[in-house]
Amino acid sequence: MNLKDTTESLRDSWREFAKVKSGLFGLAILGAFLLLGIFGVYLVPFPGATEHWRDINFWQDNPQAAPPAWTNLFAARKGVSSTVLANPKAGTENQDNGVAVRTFSFDYDFGADEPPRDIIVRLTGDGPVPVIITVDRPDSLSAEIYRAQLDLSPLSPARVSLVRNSAQAIVEFVRSQDPELATNMSADLIKPFGILFSKLGKEVATAPTALKGKYRIVVTALQLSSDFKVNTPSLIVSGHVSGILGTDSSKRDIFTGIVIGIRWALIIGILTSVVSVIAGVLLGIIAAYFGGAVDWMLTRLYELIYLLPVLPFLIVVSAIFKPSIWTFITLVCLFFWTGSYKTVYSMALQIKEETFVEASKALGSGSWRIVFRHISPILLPYSFASMALSIPAIIVYEASVSLLGLGDASIVSWGQILESALSQGAVINNLWWWVIPPGLMIALMGMSFAFLGTALDKILHPKLKTR
């Protein structure tokens, strides 16, 4: 077949495929998954999450178990959305005694009904550097909320959590404005940001009213000598809502995990399906063509493996040995080749009696040449439909094993996200954003391949029947 015939054949196949609307829908969904699987790693808000998914320190600046940011649209009281404040206004003032005063000002527009959970300042530099952090409020009041000397390093950022270190400073701020109001305040009992971001009044500690407007957070660093320095800091506002799909109880961004999981779902599903279906097709052809003892042995092997329960076997093996994704793929391939074996076997029994096979034998072709050059190409189209139809089951098996806590801990999969949600009480605590997205992704990917497999089945089987 020359290039022109091949091109025309592909065009005919596409025209046939385009008539099946469910197949086009499945192809569109799969195309979206493929794009996200390839480029999604560069689009997620937390690059490097694949290697640090289980590193608590990597996620410590995120709010814990925060719902998606878009849920604010339906909330009666709006929560602060987690954000990173970048590009501060920087200035340097040199004094006579050799001390350089560096200031970094971050503007923050506060318009929520609840104050931020925390504000984190990260600083890098070199040497001991005194740091002062003040907050200029919309009502023209200024509060110094942090003062300490930090030993800065160029590689390991110093992390300052203001909500944990500002309680006493905020009590002093209230006392400077209204001594009577601060009389019964205790740094151990108040909610610091509940006061800092509220109007000062008699009920500021018990029923605060949010003071909305523009805040300015000023970080002042003193470089005591030319040997010490401080780099531009970063400031993270940790809010009540976060990102597209929220966070889990370990502060991990669920959207990042979902996108990373696409790549592994495609690798597991497609690789396992291709290997197992090709193995089933070849073994089915070999058993039908050679017959005799070869047929008997392969048929007995098929019956033995076909009768074994797949999921319990995977659970037992994963529990005994160290869970590995490659072990899982190998085991599934050993079971799933039976899915295409019997159908291919029955087709190959008919094809081997065709005239062209007898003619090939008469011309001196060997058995393996006939199997691979004459019979296999005829049955290859069937393998495409079988591959597409087997991928959903493989993805569900991986999710089931991971859901039981027996998945490979070195990867991020949708099943493992569901396992974390189950073990950490997401359902009991109504953290729906932790459960629905991975479950929906498993269903969508399975549905896309099921639609593709069904469409290919409708197109290819009539052709096979006319052989």
N, C-alpha and C positions, 0 to 999 in steps of 0.2 A: 504494500500500500504506500503510495507516494504522499508527499506533503499536501497536495491538493485534495486527494481523497480523504486524508485524515482531517483536514480543516472542514470539509463538507460534512463529514460524519459528526464532528463535534457540533457544528451548527444545527444539524438535524436533532441531535440529542438535546441541545439547549432549547430548541423550539418545542420539543415534546415536554421537557421539564417545565417550561414557562406556562404550559397549559394547566399545571397543577398549582393552584394558588397557595395551598398549604406548604408546598415545597419552597416557593418563593419567600413566604413568611419565615419559614425555618432558616433559609439561607441568609435573610436579612439579620435575624437575631444572631446567627453564628458569626456573620461578618462583624457585627458590633463587638461580640466577645473577642474575636481575633484581634481587632484593633486595640481594645483595652488590654488584652494580654500582652501585646507587643509594646505599646507605647504608654500603658497605664502607669508603669513604674516611674516614668518621668513626669506624670501629672499629679501624683498623690502629694498631699501636703507634708508628708514626712518621709523624705528620701532616706534610704538606708534602713527602712523598717523591716525589710526581709531578714537582715542579719540581727536586728535588735528587737524582734517581736516579743521576746520573753525577757528583755532587759528592763527592769523596773526604772532604772535611772534615765533611760532614754525617753520615757513617757511622763516623768514626774511633774512637768509643767502643765499638763492637761488637767482639766477638772475630772473628778471621779463620777462615773455613771451619769454623764450629762446627756440629755436628749438632743436630737438634731436641732440646728439653729432655726430651721423653718417652722418648728413647732411654736415659736414665739408668735406667729401669725394667729394662732388659735388660743393663746393663753390670755387669761384675764389680767394677770400681772406679768409684765414683760421682764424676762431675765436678761442679764448681761451676756452677750455673745463673746466667746473666747476669741482673742485677737492678738496679733503681734504688732507692737508699735515700732515702726522703723523710721529711719532718717531723722534723728533728733537734731535740734538746733544746738550746735556746739560752739563754745567760746573758751579762750584761754587768757588769763590775766597773770602777768608776771609781777611778783612783789620784790621789794628791795632785798629781802633776806634770802633770796634764791628759791623761794617756794613758788611753784606754778599752780594756780587755781584753775581747774578745768571744769566747765559746767556743760551738762547735757540736758536739754529741755524736751520733754515729750508732751505733746498736746493730746488730750483724751476727751472725746465728746461723750458724756454720760447722759443717756436718755431712757434708762430702764427704771423699773419700779423696785428692783432688788439690787443691792450693791454687789460688786464683784466678789467672787469667793476668795480671790487672792491676786496680788500683783507681784510678779517675780522679776527681779533685776539680775541680769547675768553680766559679770565683768571679767575681762582678761587684762593682763598687764604684766608688770614685773616689779616685785618688791612690795614692802608694806606701804599701803596707801590709805589714809583716812578718808572715809566716805560719809557724806551727809545727804539724806534724801528728804526733800520737802514737797508738800502738795499745796498748790495755790488753788483755792476753791472759787466757784462762780460768785460767791458773796463777798469776794475781796479779802477773805481771811486766808492766812497762810499757816500751815501746820508742819512743824518738823517732826517726822515720824521715825527717822532712823539715823543713828550716828554710831559709827564703829570704825576700827582700823582693820582692813582686810589684807591678808597676804596673797597678792595676786600672782598668777602663773600664766604664761603665754599659751599653755596647752590645756590646762584644766580650769574652766571658768568657775569663779566664785558665784554661788547662788544665794541670793538674799530673798527670803519669803517675807514680804512686808506684813502680812496678816499675823504671822507668828512673832514678829519682832517689834510691833508698833503699839501694843496695847497700853503700856505705861506712858508712852509718848502722847498718845491720843487723850488719855486722862489728863495729862498736864496741859494739853491744848485746850480742853474744855475748861479746866481750872483757870487758865489765863483769860478766858472770855467771860466765864460766869462761875466764880468760886462756889457759890451756893449749889449750882447745878452739879458740880463734881464732888460734892460732899459724900454722897452715898455710892459713888462709882468705885469699883474694884477692877484692877487690871486682869484679875483671874476670872471675872464673871462677865465682863462686857464683850460685845461683838465689835471689834475695832472698826471694821469697815462699815458696819451698820451706823456708826456715829460719824465717821469721816465723810461719808457720802450722803448725809442727811442734814436737814435744817436743825440748827441748835434751838432746843426748846425743852420744856419740862418733861416731855415724854420721849426724848431722844434715845434713851437707853432701853425703853420698854416697847414703844410703838413709834419708831422713827418714820419721818416723812422724807422721801427721797428729794435731794437737792440736785435737780437736773441742770445741765449746762456744761460749759467747757472747763475742764480741769487741766492744770499743768503740773506735771511731775518732774521735778528738777533733781538731777543727780550731780552732786558737787564732789569732786575728787581733788585732794591736795597732793601734788607731787613734791615731796620734801627735798628731793635733790634731782640732779640730771640723770642719776643712775636708775631712778624709779620712774615708771610710766604707767599710764592707764589707757587702754584702748576704748573705742566707742562702745558703750554697753548696749545690750538689747533688753527690751522690756516686754513681758508677756502678761496680758490681762486674762486671768482664768475666770471664766464666767459660769453661768448656770446652763447654757446651751453651747454646743460645740460642733462645728463642721457639718457635713452633709448628712452623716448617719450617726452622729453622737459618739460617745465613748463608753467603754465597759468599766467594770469595777476595778480594773488594773490601769485605768486611764489611757488605754490604747484606743487609737482612732479606728473605728469600725470600718469606715469607708476605705481606708488604706488596706486593712486586712481583706476586705472583699475583693479589691482590685488585684492584690497579690495572689489571692486564691484562684483567680481566673486562669492564670498561667498554669498552675499545678493541676487544676481540673482538666484543662485541655491536654496537658502532657499525659496525665494518668489515663484519661478516657481514650484519646486517639492512639497513643502508643500501644496500650494494652489491646485495644480493639484490632489494630492492624496486625499485630503479631499473632493473636489468637485466631482471627478469621483466616489469615493466610495459612496458618498451620492446619486448621480444620479443612480448608479447601484442598490443600495438597494431600493430606492424609486420606480424605474421601476419594480423591482421584486415584491414588495409589492402591487403596483397598479394592476399588471397583475394577481397575485395569488388570492388576496382577492376579486377583482372586486367590483361591486355594488357602494355604496356610497364612499368607499375608492378610487376606481378607478376614480370616477367623480371628487372628491375634488382634488386629486393629478394632474389630467389632466388639470383642470381649473387653478390650481396654476402654472403648467408648462406653459400654454398658456400665462398667465399674465406676468410672469417673462421673458419668451422668447421674448415677444413683446417689453419689455422695452429696450431703448437704453443704453448700458452698459457704454460707455465712458462719455456721458453727465451726467449720474447719478453719476458716480465716481467724476467728476469735481465739481458738485454741493455740494455733501456731503463733499468733501475735502475742499471746500471753506468756508462752514458753520462751520464745526468743525475743531478742531486742527488736522492737518495731522499726521497720525500715520501709520506705516507700518502694524501693527496688525489690525487696522481698515480697511486698504486696503485689506488685505488677507481675512478678514471676508466678506467684501462686494463682492469680486470677487467669493468667494465660493458660496455665495447666488445666483449669476448669472450663474456660470459655471456648476452647476450640471445638467442643462438642456441639455448640450451637449451630455451626454450619456444616458439620461433618455428614450427618445423615441425608440432608437434602442434596448436597453435592454428590454423595455416593450414589443416590438413585439416578441423578442426571448423568453421571459418568458411565453408569451401566448401559444407558441407551446410546451415548455418544461413541463408546468404544466399538459399537457394532456398525457404525456408519461406514459408507463406502470409502470416504477419503482416508479413514484410519487403515482399512484393509489395503488400499493402494499404497499408503506409506510403508506398510510392512513389506509389501511386495517389492518395493524399490530398495529395501534393505535398511530402512530406518530402525534404530535401536529403540527399545522400550522407553528409556528415559527421554529420548528426543521426542517421541510421540506424546508423552505425558506433558512435557514442558512447552513444546512448540505447537501442538495441534489441539490438545484437550484443554489445557489450562487457560489459553486465551479466550476460549468460548465461555468458560465458567467464571472468568474474572469479573464481568459486570455484576454477577450475582453477589460477589464478595463485597462490592461497594455498598449495596443496600444492607447486607448483613452487618457490615462494620458500623454503619450509621445507627442501626437499630440496637446494637449491643452497647454502645457508648453510654446511654442513660443508665443502664443497669450497673455498669462498672462504676460510674460516679456515685451512685446511691450506695453501692457496697463500700466504697472508700469512706463515704460520710458515715455509714453505719458503724464501721470499725473505729473511726476516729471519735464518734459520739460516745463510744464505750470507754474512751480513754486509752485506746491501744494503737493510736496513729503515730506516725513518725514525728517526733517533736522538733526535728530540724527544718521542717517546712511549715508553711501557713496554708491551711486548707479550710474550706467552708465547714467541713465536718468538725474540725478542731475548734473553730469559733463557736459552733453550736454546743460542743462538749463543755467549753469554758462557761457558756451561758447556763447550761444545765447544772453544772457542779457548783456554780457560785450564786445560784438562786435568782436568775434573771426572770423566770416565770413568776415566782412567788412575789418578787419585788416590783412586778409590772414594768420591767425594762424591755418593752416590746421591740425597741429599735436594735436590740442585741440579738433577737431571735428571728424576726421576720426577714431581714435582708439576706442572710446566708441561706435560709430555707427557700426564699423566693428565687435566688440565683441557681440553686440546685434544680428547682422545678423548671426554670426558663431554659437552662442549658440542656436538660433532658428533653424538654419539649422541642427545642430546635432540631436536635438530632433525630427525634422521633418523626417529626414532619419531613425531614430530608429522607429518612429511610423509607417512609411510606410512599413518598413521591417517586423515589427510585424503584421501589417495588412495583408500582403501577406501570412504570415505563418499561422496565427490563423484563418482567416475567412474561408478558405476551410474546416477546421476541424469543425467549428461551423455549417457550412451548412450541414454536414453529420449527425448531431445529430438526 
